[in-house]
Amino acid sequence: MTKQKIVLATGNQGKVNEMANVLADFGFEVIAQTALGIESPEETGLTFVENALLKARHAAKVSGLPAIADDSGLVVDALGGAPGLYSARYAGEEADDAENRAKLLAELATIPTEQRTAKFVSCIVLLRSATDPFPIIAEGECQGMIGTEEIGTNGFGYDALFFYPEKNATFAELSKAEKQQVSHRARALAILQQKLR
């Protein structure tokens, strides 16, 4: 049985690693958009769903293949939902993960530990073509707290600051397999799997 080729609309290698295995289990042969020389479009949406749709539609249009995109971010209650949609560029357009984490810690410097509630959210969109009028949309979230220092070396993004009470560890302390069972993206992928059935 030949696997259906699908473009993963992201330039983020962490997301590629996290999603490729799961999508392969659904019968997809995943190709990262970067492997096809596709640049990410400007994320002008006002919600995670809009941005995921923008990315998937762009990748499908350029590649001529079905596309899947994830828009995700960290929502911190004490910051009114920030960094939210701007999680990847919180400290500026050219900022890296370390700079984004440093800015988050600075913004929360005066906030007591018990008020540092946060959640990771993920919205995954699958389009069968660039003009697909009925995208498959799956959303997942994971509740936690923002720590006062970075702990752990696994993961990417804000993982070293995101404390997950159920595992009594930050996402960066979890193994890849553990994170894939509990993360916001894992939950969205599980919903996607149900919808694909």
Disulfide bonds with the S-S distance in Angstrom:
none
